Amino acid sequence: MGEIDPTDVFPNERTLQAVADGEMSQIHRGNRHAEEGDTFEIDGDQFEVVDVTERTLGDMTDEDARREGSADLEAYKERMVRTHGGNFTWDDDADVVRHRVSNVD
């Protein structure tokens, strides 16, 4: 547990801005990119990683999708296909790691 670079968890400017704006409070990634208790700063605001949980894509819900900045799970799935292009196929059994964060300021 320590200070990390926010891009370790949120890999691009769009996701970093969504976290800073309060539109995104978690992200699912293929691997673990942080530990609970890790902290980072975006635009002067301090954030803490409050939960890191191994799951599958099939575990995801509409609420998960909203926490990731999508209207619902179907919109999230469509965004993942657009983001990853032809290299992504939704597989309910695929392992992912949920990283949940909270603004601590």
ZAMAR-118537 format. One record per residue (C-alpha): x, y, z. Coordinates in steps of 0.5 Angstrom, whole numbers, plus 500, padded with zeros to 3 digits. Layout:
# ZAMAR-118537
XYZ ...
# end
This chain:
# ZAMAR-118537
500500500 503507498 503512493 502510486 501513479 494514477 495511470 497505474 490504475 486508470 490508463 488514459 486521459 479520459 478515465 483520469 478525467 472521469 475519476 477527477 470529475 466524479 463520473 467514475 469510481 472504479 475500473 475493471 482491468 485484466 490484472 491487479 494494478 494496485 492494492 487496497 490503501 494505495 493513494 494517488 493524486 489527480 488535479 490536486 485531489 487525493 484518492 484512495 484505492 478502497 477495494 481490489 477484487 478478483 471477479 469475472 466479466 459475468 459478475 459485472 452488473 449495471 451498477 458496476 457499469 455506472 461506476 465506470 462511467 457507462 449508462 448500463 452494462 450493455 453500454 459498457 460492453 459496447 464501449 469495451 468493444 470500441 475501445 479494444 477494437 476487434 481484439 475484444 470479445 465479451 466472455 462472461 468467464 474472463 477473469 478481471 480485477 475490479 479496482 474501486 477508488 474514493 476521493 478522500 479530500 
# end
